[in-house]
Amino acid sequence: MGRLIGLTHSILRQVENLFAILAGMVVLVIMTLGVAEVVGRSAFRAPIHGSLDMVEQLMVVVAAFGIAYCQAHWGNVRMTLVVSRATGRTRWLLEAFALLVASFVVTALVKGSWDNFLRTWEIGGNTPNIYLPLWPGTLAVFIALCLLLARLVLQFIEALRLVSDPDAPKITAPEIEPAQE
């Protein structure tokens, strides 16, 4: 079981790293667009038409593509204060419970984002100024949430493995420092 978790972890890690790099590159594009907009508007009295529409669509990638990467490093908001006080099986039971709840929530978000994607694909929504299609952004959210769900399920399986043997080597799980009082 540990070998399968390790293999899945390494594959997910590569995809998450790629998504995080893409999100970082999009931040660079947004910053360049912002500078070009300010310079064009101030120096040449020629703003970039539709720059707000472009930024709105690009921000979806920035916001969504880093979520799974953050979860892979156990950086998302979690109940660290409670979990860090627990040890052994209790700790991993708490982790498993939290990951199970998160998986249910993300599953609902995946379903909703897929429905939203289908709606924008079939009806065809556009941005107001330059009529960029909305479906790429909704598809990006769906893909990012699917990646997050895969990470949560993998971490849940690892937490269950560590419930049975808390001293087993950790593959995806971090070492949580004890809470300071």
C-alpha positions as CSV (number, residue, x, y, z in Angstrom):
1,M,0.0,0.0,0.0
2,G,2.8,2.4,0.8
3,R,4.4,1.9,-2.6
4,L,1.1,2.7,-4.4
5,I,0.7,5.8,-2.2
6,G,4.3,6.9,-3.0
7,L,3.8,6.4,-6.7
8,T,0.5,8.3,-6.8
9,H,2.1,11.0,-4.6
10,S,5.0,11.5,-7.0
11,I,2.7,11.7,-10.1
12,L,0.3,14.1,-8.3
13,R,3.3,16.2,-7.1
14,Q,4.5,16.6,-10.7
15,V,1.1,17.7,-11.9
16,E,0.7,20.1,-8.9
17,N,4.1,21.6,-9.5
18,L,3.2,22.2,-13.2
19,F,-0.1,23.8,-12.2
20,A,1.7,26.0,-9.6
21,I,4.3,27.1,-12.3
22,L,1.5,27.9,-14.7
23,A,-0.2,30.0,-12.1
24,G,3.0,31.8,-11.4
25,M,3.5,32.5,-15.1
26,V,0.0,33.8,-15.4
27,V,0.8,36.2,-12.5
28,L,3.7,37.5,-14.6
29,V,1.4,38.0,-17.6
30,I,-1.1,39.8,-15.4
31,M,1.6,42.1,-14.0
32,T,2.9,42.8,-17.5
33,L,-0.6,43.6,-18.7
34,G,-1.1,45.9,-15.8
35,V,2.1,47.8,-16.5
36,A,1.3,48.0,-20.2
37,E,-2.2,49.3,-19.3
38,V,-0.8,52.0,-17.0
39,V,1.9,53.1,-19.4
40,G,-0.5,53.0,-22.4
41,R,-3.1,55.0,-20.5
42,S,-0.7,57.5,-18.9
43,A,1.9,58.1,-21.6
44,F,0.0,57.5,-24.8
45,R,-3.6,58.0,-23.8
46,A,-4.3,54.6,-25.2
47,P,-5.5,52.1,-22.7
48,I,-5.6,48.5,-23.5
49,H,-9.2,47.7,-24.5
50,G,-10.6,44.8,-22.5
51,S,-7.7,44.5,-20.1
52,L,-10.1,44.1,-17.1
53,D,-11.8,41.2,-19.0
54,M,-8.5,39.6,-19.6
55,V,-7.4,40.0,-16.0
56,E,-10.7,38.6,-14.7
57,Q,-10.2,35.5,-16.8
58,L,-6.6,35.0,-15.9
59,M,-7.2,35.4,-12.2
60,V,-9.2,32.2,-12.3
61,V,-6.0,30.3,-13.1
62,V,-4.0,32.1,-10.4
63,A,-6.6,31.4,-7.8
64,A,-7.4,27.8,-8.7
65,F,-4.2,26.2,-9.9
66,G,-2.3,26.6,-6.7
67,I,-4.9,25.0,-4.4
68,A,-3.8,21.4,-4.8
69,Y,-0.1,22.4,-4.6
70,C,-0.8,24.1,-1.2
71,Q,-2.7,21.0,0.0
72,A,0.2,18.8,-1.0
73,H,2.3,20.7,1.4
74,W,-0.5,20.6,4.0
75,G,-0.6,24.4,3.8
76,N,-4.4,24.9,3.5
77,V,-6.4,26.0,6.5
78,R,-6.8,23.0,8.8
79,M,-7.3,22.2,12.4
80,T,-3.6,22.2,13.3
81,L,-4.2,23.5,16.8
82,V,-6.3,20.4,17.7
83,V,-4.3,17.9,15.6
84,S,-0.9,19.0,16.9
85,R,-1.9,18.2,20.5
86,A,-2.9,14.7,19.6
87,T,-0.5,11.9,19.0
88,G,-0.5,8.4,17.4
89,R,-3.8,6.9,16.3
90,T,-5.8,9.8,17.7
91,R,-3.9,12.3,15.5
92,W,-4.4,10.3,12.4
93,L,-8.0,9.7,13.1
94,L,-8.5,13.4,13.4
95,E,-6.6,14.0,10.2
96,A,-8.6,11.3,8.4
97,F,-11.9,12.9,9.6
98,A,-10.8,16.4,8.5
99,L,-9.7,15.0,5.1
100,L,-12.9,13.1,4.7
101,V,-15.0,16.3,5.4
102,A,-12.8,18.2,3.0
103,S,-13.2,15.5,0.3
104,F,-17.0,15.7,0.6
105,V,-17.0,19.5,0.3
106,V,-14.6,19.4,-2.7
107,T,-16.7,16.7,-4.3
108,A,-19.7,19.0,-4.1
109,L,-17.6,21.9,-5.6
110,V,-16.4,19.6,-8.4
111,K,-20.0,18.8,-9.3
112,G,-21.0,22.4,-9.2
113,S,-18.0,23.5,-11.2
114,W,-18.7,20.9,-13.8
115,D,-22.4,22.0,-14.1
116,N,-21.2,25.6,-14.4
117,F,-18.8,24.6,-17.1
118,L,-21.5,22.8,-19.1
119,R,-23.8,25.8,-18.7
120,T,-21.2,28.2,-20.0
121,W,-20.2,25.8,-22.8
122,E,-23.8,25.2,-24.0
123,I,-25.2,28.7,-23.5
124,G,-22.0,30.5,-24.3
125,G,-21.3,33.2,-21.8
126,N,-18.9,36.0,-22.7
127,T,-17.1,38.8,-20.9
128,P,-18.8,42.2,-21.3
129,N,-16.2,44.3,-23.1
130,I,-14.2,42.1,-25.5
131,Y,-16.4,39.0,-25.4
132,L,-13.9,36.5,-24.2
133,P,-15.7,33.1,-23.6
134,L,-16.2,32.2,-20.0
135,W,-15.9,28.4,-20.4
136,P,-12.1,28.2,-20.2
137,G,-12.2,29.7,-16.7
138,T,-14.9,27.5,-15.5
139,L,-13.1,24.5,-17.0
140,A,-9.9,25.5,-15.2
141,V,-11.7,25.6,-11.9
142,F,-13.1,22.1,-12.5
143,I,-9.7,20.7,-13.4
144,A,-8.1,22.3,-10.4
145,L,-10.7,21.0,-8.1
146,C,-10.4,17.5,-9.5
147,L,-6.7,17.7,-8.8
148,L,-7.4,18.9,-5.2
149,L,-9.9,16.0,-4.7
150,A,-7.3,13.5,-5.9
151,R,-4.8,14.9,-3.4
152,L,-7.3,14.9,-0.6
153,V,-8.3,11.2,-1.3
154,L,-4.6,10.2,-1.4
155,Q,-3.9,12.0,1.9
156,F,-7.1,10.4,3.4
157,I,-5.8,6.9,2.4
158,E,-2.4,7.7,4.0
159,A,-4.1,8.9,7.2
160,L,-6.0,5.6,7.4
161,R,-2.8,3.7,6.8
162,L,-1.2,5.7,9.6
163,V,-4.2,5.0,11.9
164,S,-3.4,1.3,11.7
165,D,0.4,1.9,12.2
166,P,1.2,5.4,13.5
167,D,4.9,4.7,13.5
168,A,5.0,3.7,9.8
169,P,7.0,6.0,7.5
170,K,5.1,9.0,6.3
171,I,4.8,9.5,2.6
172,T,2.6,12.5,2.1
173,A,2.1,13.5,5.7
174,P,4.1,16.3,7.3
175,E,5.6,16.3,10.7
176,I,3.5,18.7,12.7
177,E,5.3,20.6,15.4
178,P,3.6,20.6,18.8
179,A,1.5,23.6,19.5
180,Q,3.2,26.3,21.6
181,E,1.3,27.4,24.6
